[in-house]
């Protein structure tokens, strides 16, 4: 929590304690306390900004003010100077013990501060956002038939830091946060607010490091519903070791809507008709594969010196890898079936949606799965075994059995030509992104899992991408 927010909570606690203990029965202590509270609230709104995550705290404070005013009006004097009846003090005590911990649990537990681990590489990190329009494709998710498919990419790269270099926001500037939150339900506003103060280790549009003439490129695709910045823990670390990481944002597929440079906000996440039904998911996969292929083809023009971009000439397009999480991980495999320029790929805990791959891939591919995912999908349970499993309450056996049967076939086909399968112990599905830190509802955050994952990815891409063509 922020400093002025903590101060406001202290005022609320002091108000309740003072009422219960009859501390305010003399002088103008209540007047002074409420003045302090009003000043703290005003300064908080001005300098720290309103936060949906502490909405309950605002509410409790407003109730304190209203009760204070009501009693002043009714009695013509500060009600604290009249000893409250015992039953009233008991009621206030109980309500305080219930609602203050409840109000604090939201910012401190349900929406805690995300902490990006310190990158381990020798390079400082720069970052920038890019906007692309694929004029060959119609946008399927807007009403205007003349709209074309748009993409946003966030890039991390090795950088040189100067005196005027400034740390970039993790996700949005204060102005951008307001745009993204506009007309969104409360829980989305609270999510955006909760990441507003996350500290990144990347510097906004810093010059690319001159330590190498160019750097290998890694294209990244996020999970279904996730945003590209939610993988900074991975992307910053790879960039610090000499990679240009290009993280796609697939508009209309993220829970937090996509923001375009002209301040348009894409409508929120579209829903699959059935996430455990192969046909519908395979169809959605076609959009993601086309997004990735378009961006891969744009790299040639982007990298030309005449574009004058800070990354022009800095991308080694003979060394390209691709990786992704969940749905984006499956997209990585699909792209590699049709794009031989991708030298290596990684799927981080993604079901293998898309066209069934029968005979593996031409280049190395790593399939990393969380330990609980393997337990769910490594074999087809009998109906009796399924009823005793923790997943049986979520889906029926009639849905589970054909899905897992097909999943086993697809996994075998993907790995049949030298692909590698790896199980990440103590990991859950959300452990592969910063999203695991957004709320304990998503699972337990184990820092050592991200440390282990970053080591695996670095070693894999160093061997199969960075070292490509090097004798």
Beta strands, then each sheet from edge to edge (+ up, - down):
strand 1: 124-138
strand 2: 148-160
strand 3: 167-169
strand 4: 199-204
strand 5: 207-208
strand 6: 215-221
strand 7: 243-249
strand 8: 315-325
strand 9: 342-348
strand 10: 364-370
strand 11: 420-424
sheet 1: 3+ 4- 1- 2+ 5-
sheet 2: 3+ 4- 1- 2+ 7- 6- 8- 9- 10- 11-
end
